[in-house]
């Protein structure tokens, strides 16, 4: 979330600077230039936030994968409680 807000803020600042600049081009072209410039700046300026977001995304994916595997095991009857009950019989 922080990374997304930082990207939007950076785009807003660059767009404002490009729109205010006395360049004789259309507004849509100025906004396209702002998108390109802000993307380039974000690559360097927001490296730490991007890496933090990546670590969080990987952690969430791992937790989802573990939860999915536990659910599959429970549905297949392979969970620990199910195995101990069948071994006792």
C-alpha positions in Angstrom: 0.0 0.0 0.0 2.8 2.4 0.9 4.6 1.6 -2.4 1.4 2.3 -4.4 0.8 5.6 -2.6 4.4 6.6 -3.2 4.2 5.8 -6.9 0.9 7.9 -7.2 2.5 10.7 -5.2 5.6 10.7 -7.4 3.4 10.7 -10.5 1.4 13.6 -9.2 4.5 15.7 -8.5 6.0 15.0 -11.9 2.7 15.6 -13.7 2.3 18.9 -11.9 5.8 19.9 -12.9 5.3 18.9 -16.5 1.8 20.5 -16.8 3.1 23.8 -15.4 6.2 23.8 -17.6 5.9 26.1 -20.6 6.2 23.4 -23.2 4.0 23.7 -26.3 2.5 20.2 -26.4 -0.9 18.8 -25.7 -2.0 17.9 -22.2 -2.3 14.1 -23.0 1.2 14.1 -24.3 2.4 15.9 -21.2 0.7 13.3 -19.0 2.4 10.5 -21.0 5.7 12.1 -20.5 4.9 12.4 -16.7 4.1 8.7 -16.6 7.4 7.7 -18.2 9.5 10.1 -16.1 7.8 9.1 -12.9 8.3 5.4 -13.7 12.0 6.0 -14.3 12.3 7.9 -11.1 10.3 5.3 -9.1 12.7 2.6 -10.3 15.6 4.4 -8.4 13.9 6.4 -5.7 11.4 3.8 -4.4 13.7 0.7 -4.5 13.4 0.1 -0.7 9.6 0.3 -0.7 9.4 -2.0 -3.8 11.6 -4.6 -2.1 9.5 -4.4 1.1 6.3 -4.9 -0.9 7.9 -7.8 -2.7 8.8 -9.5 0.6 5.3 -9.0 1.9 3.8 -10.4 -1.3 6.0 -13.5 -1.1 5.1 -14.0 2.5 1.4 -13.8 1.7 1.7 -16.2 -1.1 3.6 -18.7 1.1 0.9 -18.5 3.8 -1.8 -19.0 1.2 0.0 -22.0 -0.2 0.4 -23.5 3.3 -3.2 -22.9 4.2 -4.3 -24.5 0.9 -2.1 -27.6 1.6 -3.5 -28.0 5.1 -7.1 -27.7 3.7 -6.3 -30.3 1.0 -4.8 -32.6 3.6 -7.8 -32.2 5.8 -10.2 -32.9 3.0 -8.3 -36.0 2.0 -8.2 -37.2 5.6 -4.4 -36.9 5.7 -4.3 -34.5 8.7 -2.7 -35.6 12.0 -5.9 -36.1 13.9 -7.4 -38.2 11.1 -4.3 -40.4 10.9 -4.2 -41.1 14.6 -7.9 -42.1 14.7 -7.5 -44.5 11.8 -4.3 -46.0 13.2 -6.0 -46.7 16.5 -8.8 -48.7 14.8 
